[in-house]
Amino acid sequence: MMAARYADGSLTYPPHPIGPDGSEPVDRVDLSEHTARVVTWTTSTAPPPGVEGPNHLAIVEFDVDGESVRALGQLTTDDVEIGDEVAPVYAEQLRDPEAGIREPESQDWDGYRFEPV
């Protein structure tokens, strides 16, 4: 769960080749080593093909050395509230590769979900 840090100290997730100040990244930060706070969350009862429903999603905000960066991702449970602390947990498969329209080998299927701390 890598974020990019730029010369002005700002962070982006996912990383971008050019930051908000127009510069290239100077460092990377592994967000999986940090916790975040739930900004908002929702439940999708009509998830995309290959994603088990109901699909609980959250926008979370990390504070890394005084800089904030937000991420969108699945939750491990619907037992969360705005403001709760969550940690990224690795998942080998976020969705079923056989259920999509793309060839399974054409993309990654792993990633992170957010779990209440």
C-alpha distance (Angstrom), angle and dihedral (degrees) to the residues before:
residue distance angle dihedral
M1 . . .
M2 3.78 . .
A3 3.80 123.5 .
A4 3.80 125.5 -171.2
R5 3.81 123.4 -122.9
Y6 3.80 119.9 -153.4
A7 3.80 132.7 -155.8
D8 3.82 91.9 -96.4
G9 3.83 89.5 56.4
S10 3.81 95.8 -108.0
L11 3.79 121.6 137.5
T12 3.80 132.1 -147.6
Y13 3.76 130.5 -166.1
P14 2.88 120.1 -133.5
P15 3.80 93.0 30.0
H16 3.80 117.1 -107.4
P17 3.82 127.3 -157.4
I18 3.82 90.3 -126.4
G19 3.80 123.1 38.3
P20 3.79 132.2 -145.9
D21 3.81 90.8 -86.4
G22 3.83 92.6 50.6
S23 3.80 95.0 -106.0
E24 3.78 131.4 121.3
P25 3.82 119.5 -107.4
V26 3.79 116.3 -83.0
D27 3.82 97.6 -169.9
R28 3.80 144.8 3.8
V29 3.78 127.2 -126.1
D30 3.81 123.3 -157.3
L31 3.80 103.8 -137.0
S32 3.81 90.8 -169.4
E33 3.81 86.5 75.9
H34 3.83 91.3 60.4
T35 3.78 137.4 62.1
A36 3.80 125.2 -127.7
R37 3.80 140.3 -159.6
V38 3.81 123.9 -117.1
V39 3.81 109.0 -112.9
T40 3.80 93.9 -179.5
W41 3.78 138.3 -27.2
T42 3.78 141.4 -166.2
T43 3.78 142.0 -178.9
S44 3.78 122.1 -120.7
T45 3.79 111.1 -151.1
A46 3.81 91.2 -176.2
P47 3.82 103.5 50.2
P48 3.80 122.9 178.8
P49 3.81 120.2 -90.1
G50 3.79 112.4 -67.0
V51 3.80 96.1 20.7
E52 3.79 115.8 109.3
G53 3.76 114.5 -123.7
P54 2.84 141.8 -96.2
N55 3.81 88.7 46.7
H56 3.81 113.6 -161.5
L57 3.82 113.1 -155.3
A58 3.79 133.1 -176.9
I59 3.75 140.9 -173.8
V60 3.78 105.6 -139.8
E61 3.79 131.5 -173.6
F62 3.78 124.0 -142.2
D63 3.80 121.7 -158.9
V64 3.80 108.2 -151.4
D65 3.80 114.5 178.5
G66 3.80 91.3 -30.4
E67 3.81 95.0 -47.3
S68 3.78 120.1 107.9
V69 3.77 128.0 -144.4
R70 3.79 128.0 176.3
A71 3.79 130.8 -144.2
L72 3.79 135.4 -173.7
G73 3.78 119.5 -141.5
Q74 3.77 149.8 134.2
L75 3.79 121.7 -73.5
T76 3.79 123.8 -136.3
T77 3.82 90.8 -135.9
D78 3.78 143.0 10.6
D79 3.81 89.6 -127.5
V80 3.82 94.4 102.1
E81 3.78 137.8 107.4
I82 3.77 133.4 -159.4
G83 3.80 107.6 -82.2
D84 3.81 95.6 28.2
E85 3.79 117.7 138.4
V86 3.81 114.1 -117.8
A87 3.78 135.3 -178.2
P88 3.80 127.2 -148.0
V89 3.80 112.5 -112.8
Y90 3.79 122.0 -167.4
A91 3.80 118.8 -116.1
E92 3.80 120.7 -168.3
Q93 3.78 91.1 -151.4
L94 3.81 125.2 23.9
R95 3.80 93.5 177.4
D96 3.79 140.2 5.7
P97 3.84 108.6 -84.3
E98 3.81 91.5 -154.1
A99 3.81 94.1 57.6
G100 3.80 98.3 64.0
I101 3.79 131.3 80.6
R102 3.81 94.0 -118.9
E103 3.78 125.9 83.4
P104 3.83 106.8 -93.8
E105 3.82 91.6 -127.1
S106 3.82 91.5 56.2
Q107 3.79 96.3 77.1
D108 3.79 145.4 20.7
W109 3.79 118.3 -96.4
D110 3.79 100.1 -169.8
G111 3.78 128.9 85.5
Y112 3.78 143.2 119.9
R113 3.78 136.5 -56.5
F114 3.78 124.9 -166.3
E115 3.80 119.4 -115.5
P116 3.81 126.0 -170.7
V117 3.79 112.8 -107.1
